[in-house]
Amino acid sequence: MQGLRRALLCEPPTVNGTQGRCAAILLTRGEESIMYNHSTVLVTAGSLCLIITLVLAWCLACVRTSAFMKRLFPNYQSLLNAHMDYLLMTGLLMIFYLLFAAFHVSAPPVILAAMCLGSLGNPVGVLVLAVKPGLRQHPTSPFGAAMTVSFALTTVG
């Protein structure tokens, strides 16, 4: 890392002339601070959730008018729940991104990955129930195990 220098972030001197306290040490290149912020992946995942929400909104509209869509999504209530779940996950991801950006905090990549995978995967279970309403939902079934893993990822994130 050639050309990097350390810079102290200090409070300005007070009115009585005493030196302010130093808050942090950052690596800088010129005047630009170097901060590895991986939280932009939250915006990407949130945007993908929003696109899925819009597609599901069209599916909700088409279920009311098309026999093909009624056969594809026999459980209208689960389709509506999946739509709302993706919408809530979009808001959750975007809010956390804005909080991380506002406070200049970067969460560990493992946490960000858990947030993204959980937010994208959790509503999939509800969407599957919209397509196959009679699916066995017991925790020991494959569907139940997948939902447990997805819920755990969302909780960890």
C-alpha positions in Angstrom: 0.0 0.0 0.0 2.3 2.6 -1.3 1.4 6.2 -0.8 -0.7 5.7 2.3 -0.3 7.8 5.4 -1.9 7.8 8.7 -4.1 10.7 9.7 -5.5 11.5 13.1 -9.1 12.7 13.2 -9.1 15.2 16.0 -11.7 17.6 17.4 -11.0 21.3 16.8 -9.4 23.2 19.6 -11.8 24.5 22.2 -12.6 28.2 23.0 -10.1 28.3 25.9 -7.3 27.1 23.5 -6.8 23.5 24.7 -6.3 20.9 22.0 -9.3 18.7 21.1 -9.2 14.9 21.6 -8.3 12.6 18.8 -11.1 10.3 17.8 -9.6 7.7 15.4 -6.8 6.8 13.1 -7.5 6.2 9.4 -5.4 5.3 6.5 -5.6 8.0 3.9 -4.3 8.6 0.4 -4.2 12.3 0.0 -7.4 13.8 1.3 -9.5 10.8 0.5 -10.1 8.3 3.3 -10.0 4.6 2.5 -12.9 2.7 4.0 -14.0 -0.7 2.8 -17.8 -0.6 2.9 -19.4 -3.8 1.7 -22.9 -2.7 2.7 -23.7 -1.7 -0.8 -24.6 -5.3 -1.3 -27.7 -4.5 0.8 -28.9 -2.1 -1.9 -28.4 -4.7 -4.6 -30.3 -7.3 -2.7 -33.0 -4.8 -1.8 -33.4 -3.8 -5.4 -33.7 -7.5 -6.4 -36.4 -7.9 -3.7 -38.2 -4.8 -5.1 -38.1 -6.2 -8.7 -39.5 -9.5 -7.4 -42.2 -7.5 -5.5 -43.2 -5.8 -8.8 -43.4 -9.1 -10.6 -45.5 -10.6 -7.9 -47.8 -7.5 -8.0 -48.4 -8.2 -11.7 -49.0 -11.9 -10.8 -51.6 -10.8 -8.3 -53.4 -8.7 -10.9 -53.3 -11.5 -13.5 -54.6 -14.1 -11.0 -57.8 -12.2 -10.9 -58.3 -12.2 -14.7 -56.5 -15.2 -16.1 -57.4 -18.9 -15.7 -53.8 -19.9 -16.5 -52.5 -17.7 -13.6 -55.2 -19.1 -11.3 -53.9 -22.6 -12.0 -50.3 -21.5 -11.5 -51.1 -19.8 -8.2 -54.0 -21.6 -6.6 -53.5 -19.9 -3.2 -54.1 -16.2 -3.7 -53.5 -15.4 0.0 -50.0 -16.9 0.0 -49.2 -15.0 -3.2 -50.3 -11.8 -1.5 -48.2 -12.7 1.6 -45.1 -13.4 -0.5 -45.6 -10.0 -2.2 -45.9 -8.2 1.1 -43.0 -10.2 2.6 -40.7 -9.1 -0.3 -41.8 -5.5 0.1 -41.0 -5.6 3.8 -37.6 -7.2 3.1 -36.9 -4.4 0.6 -37.5 -1.8 3.2 -35.5 -3.7 5.8 -32.4 -3.9 3.6 -32.7 -0.3 2.4 -33.1 1.0 6.0 -30.0 -0.9 7.2 -28.0 0.3 4.3 -29.0 3.9 5.1 -28.1 3.4 8.8 -24.7 1.9 7.9 -24.0 4.8 5.6 -25.2 7.5 8.0 -23.1 6.2 10.9 -20.1 5.3 8.7 -20.2 1.7 9.9 -19.5 -1.4 7.9 -21.0 -4.7 9.0 -18.9 -7.8 8.6 -19.4 -9.5 5.2 -20.8 -12.6 6.8 -23.6 -10.6 8.5 -24.4 -8.8 5.2 -24.5 -12.2 3.3 -26.9 -13.6 6.0 -29.1 -10.5 5.7 -29.2 -10.7 1.9 -29.7 -14.5 1.6 -32.3 -14.5 4.4 -34.2 -11.6 2.9 -34.3 -13.2 -0.5 -34.9 -16.7 0.7 -37.5 -16.3 3.4 -40.4 -15.1 1.2 -39.6 -18.0 -1.3 -41.3 -20.3 1.2 -44.5 -18.3 1.1 -44.3 -18.2 -2.7 -43.9 -22.0 -2.9 -47.0 -22.3 -0.7 -48.9 -20.1 -3.3 -48.0 -22.6 -6.0 -48.4 -25.8 -3.9 -50.8 -25.0 -1.1 -50.9 -28.7 0.0 -47.2 -28.9 0.7 -46.2 -30.5 4.0 -45.0 -27.8 6.3 -43.7 -29.8 9.3 -40.2 -28.8 10.5 -38.8 -32.2 9.7 -39.9 -32.1 6.0 -37.5 -30.8 3.4 -39.6 -27.7 3.0 -39.6 -27.1 6.8 -35.9 -27.6 7.0 -35.3 -25.1 4.2 -37.5 -22.6 5.9 -35.7 -23.1 9.2 -32.4 -22.4 7.5 -33.7 -19.3 5.8 -35.3 -18.0 9.0 -32.0 -18.6 10.8 -30.1 -16.7 8.2 -32.5 -13.8 8.5 -32.2 -13.8 12.2 -28.4 -13.9 12.3 -28.3 -11.1 9.7 
